[in-house]
Amino acid sequence: MVKKSRVLNNINLSISKNDIFGLVGITGSGKSTILRLMNGFIEPDCGSIKLMGKKLDYKTKYDLVKHTSMIFQNFNLLNNLNVIDNVILPTKLRKGIKKENIKKAKELLSFVGLTNFENANIRTLSGGQKQRVAIARSLITNPKIIFCDEPTSALDEKMSYDVLKLLKDINDEFETTIVLVSHDISVIKALCNRVAIIEDGSIADVITLKTNNLTPVSYKEALLHDE
Ligand SMILES: Nc1ncnc2c1ncn2[C@@H]1O[C@H](COP(=O)(O)OP(=O)(O)OP(=O)(O)O)[C@@H](O)[C@H]1O
């Protein structure tokens, strides 16, 4: 018999519509597990989760989770598909007219700064470009919430800034709620309006942050103050 170990304790968290909410903590503290519970990837052994005001369970999961999307540290793109086919991939599982999906994918590629990259091979892109393709893919289904697991951890400073700025623009423009896991406090300070500090599977604190316009200068300052 497999012995279960307790990963999270007493998690009580409320995230508001249009928040950019951070979960920060050291490796193994439980951030990703909280995110995976919120997006329905895993189920809690006890307690309950509400998504967009409705209890997330096996009956509601399909209808709720389709209003969310996910961005990963390692992009999770399919190398055997070109850029636009990666972007429209989520629509293949849903109803919709192919021509309209392609039109929308092109608009999203332009929004993320990748006009003319439609037919590019994924392998030829930089990390920052790959993450921007993943962000375009995450937007194709008009999500109300985007879950981001360490979205900038594989990127250098400039690419990280570009991705964070894009997430901020998405939050501003589409009023998408963003939940972002990071071990990097400077990423959280640059982007989030609230943050939960996770320690040993528990919430040590929830802090409201001062929100500024995200600019290359403000991001640099967040990085410097973190040193
Ligand atoms: N599927 C699983 N089965 C058993 N234990 C797990 C599982 N997934 C994670 N854990 C354990 O839960 C704890 C929290 O892991 P989690 O990945 O949530 O942490 P994290 O803060 O996101 O760390 P990281 O930044 O390294 O991903 C760790 O001790 C991990 O070993």
The ligand as an SDF file (V2000), in Angstrom:
LIG
                    3D

 31 33  0  0  0  0  0  0  0  0999 V2000
    2.4560   13.8460   -6.8180 N   0  0  0  0  0  0  0  0  0  0  0  0
    3.0750   13.9830   -5.6600 C   0  0  0  0  0  0  0  0  0  0  0  0
    3.1150   12.9620   -4.7860 N   0  0  0  0  0  0  0  0  0  0  0  0
    3.7360   13.0790   -3.5960 C   0  0  0  0  0  0  0  0  0  0  0  0
    4.3390   14.1990   -3.1830 N   0  0  0  0  0  0  0  0  0  0  0  0
    4.3480   15.2280   -4.0090 C   0  0  0  0  0  0  0  0  0  0  0  0
    3.7110   15.2010   -5.2880 C   0  0  0  0  0  0  0  0  0  0  0  0
    3.8650   16.3870   -5.8850 N   0  0  0  0  0  0  0  0  0  0  0  0
    4.5810   17.1420   -5.0210 C   0  0  0  0  0  0  0  0  0  0  0  0
    4.8670   16.4550   -3.9060 N   0  0  0  0  0  0  0  0  0  0  0  0
    5.6010   16.9330   -2.7460 C   0  0  0  0  0  0  0  0  0  0  0  0
    4.8830   18.0410   -2.2690 O   0  0  0  0  0  0  0  0  0  0  0  0
    5.7660   19.0360   -1.7820 C   0  0  0  0  0  0  0  0  0  0  0  0
    5.4330   20.3460   -2.4740 C   0  0  0  0  0  0  0  0  0  0  0  0
    5.7390   20.2300   -3.8710 O   0  0  0  0  0  0  0  0  0  0  0  0
    5.4330   21.4060   -4.9010 P   0  0  0  0  0  0  0  0  0  0  0  0
    5.8790   20.9580   -6.2500 O   0  0  0  0  0  0  0  0  0  0  0  0
    4.0420   21.8580   -4.7390 O   0  0  0  0  0  0  0  0  0  0  0  0
    6.3930   22.5330   -4.3520 O   0  0  0  0  0  0  0  0  0  0  0  0
    6.8670   23.8730   -5.0340 P   0  0  0  0  0  0  0  0  0  0  0  0
    6.9060   24.8990   -3.9620 O   0  0  0  0  0  0  0  0  0  0  0  0
    6.0420   24.1670   -6.2230 O   0  0  0  0  0  0  0  0  0  0  0  0
    8.3350   23.5000   -5.4610 O   0  0  0  0  0  0  0  0  0  0  0  0
    9.0450   23.6450   -6.8950 P   0  0  0  0  0  0  0  0  0  0  0  0
    9.3300   25.0980   -7.0440 O   0  0  0  0  0  0  0  0  0  0  0  0
   10.2870   22.8140   -6.7490 O   0  0  0  0  0  0  0  0  0  0  0  0
    8.0840   23.0730   -7.9120 O   0  0  0  0  0  0  0  0  0  0  0  0
    7.1740   18.5420   -2.0470 C   0  0  0  0  0  0  0  0  0  0  0  0
    7.6640   17.9890   -0.8510 O   0  0  0  0  0  0  0  0  0  0  0  0
    6.9680   17.4890   -3.0990 C   0  0  0  0  0  0  0  0  0  0  0  0
    7.9690   16.4920   -2.9920 O   0  0  0  0  0  0  0  0  0  0  0  0
  1  2  1  0
  2  3  1  0
  2  7  2  0
  3  4  2  0
  4  5  1  0
  5  6  2  0
  6  7  1  0
  6 10  1  0
  7  8  1  0
  8  9  2  0
  9 10  1  0
 10 11  1  0
 11 12  1  0
 11 30  1  0
 12 13  1  0
 13 14  1  0
 13 28  1  0
 14 15  1  0
 15 16  1  0
 16 17  2  0
 16 18  1  0
 16 19  1  0
 19 20  1  0
 20 21  2  0
 20 22  1  0
 20 23  1  0
 23 24  1  0
 24 25  2  0
 24 26  1  0
 24 27  1  0
 28 29  1  0
 28 30  1  0
 30 31  1  0
M  END
$$$$
